[in-house]
Amino acid sequence: PQDISILNSFDFTAIEEMDPSLSDGHRIMYEREVPFELRIQDANTGPQEVGTLEAIKVKVLILGDEMNPQNIRIELTSENDLFFHYTYSVEESGFKGLQ
């Protein structure tokens, strides 16, 4: 019980500020673990019939004003696979094409 109260009183802002996602001025608008079904795809046989369910951390970050952002970045990472890291960054003109 005492260990839990120590963690609750610890200020994590210094650690959060070291997040490289925030280094260029982006702000986190959404950050959650989302269940994804991942399937391995072979060039010859196509994707697996059944994939594995994995919790993927999804971050949506914006640069600039929330109502008119200069840039939106989406990051997908996995605690289970440290080499799984996907980043998609789009500016206003690209976002209109994405819509």
N, C-alpha and C positions, 0 to 999 in steps of 0.2 A: 504493500500500500504506500509506503513512504517513497519508493522508487517512482511510482506513478505520479505522485505530487511533485517530485523534483522535475520530471519531464514536462508536466503541465506548466510549471513556472519558468521553464527555460525559454529564452527568446530566440526563435529560429530565423528572425529577419536577416541576420548577417549571412546565414547559410543560403537563404532564398535569394539574396541579392547577388550571390556568386553564380547563379544560374546563367549559363552562356546564352540561353534563349532570350534573356532580357538585356544583354550587353549592348545592343544597338538601338535601344529605346522602345522596343516592343513591350506591350503590356498583355498579361494573360487575361483573356476574356472567358475562357472555358478550360477546365482541367479535370478530367475524370478518367477512371479506369472503365473501359467498355468491353464487353465480351465480343470477341471476333471468332469466327470459324475460319481457321487457316488451313489451306489445302496445298499440298506440294504438287507442282505441275511438271510433268516430263514432256519434253518437246515431241517425243514419239507417241506417247499414249494419252496425253492431255492431263487434266486435273484429276486428283483422287476423287473417288465417290464420296467418301466421308472424311472430313477434316478433323482437326483437333480444336477444341474450344480453349481460347487463351484470353486472358485479361490484358488488353492493350491500353496503355496510357495515351490519351488523346489530349493535345493542347491546341487551342486556337488562340493565336496572339495577333494583336493589331498594332500598327504604328500610326500615330496621329489621332485625330478626333474619332470618337466611337461612331458617330453618325456619318462621317465621311473619311474613312481611313485611307492613308496613303498606301498601305501595304497590309495584307493579311497572310499569316503563315500558319500552316497546320503541321503539327509534329506528331508522329506515332512512334512509340517506343515500347519495349517489352522488358520487364524485370527478369523474365526467364531466359531471354536471349539478348545479351548485351550488344550483339552485332546487328540486331534488328532496329534500324533507325530510318524512318522515312520523313522527309521534309518537303513540303510543297509551299512555295511562296508565290503570291500573285499581287500585282498592282492593279489599280483601278481599271485600266483598259483591258487587261487580261481577265479580271473578274467579270466584266460585262460579257465577255465571250464565254466564260464558264457558265454563266446563268443560262 
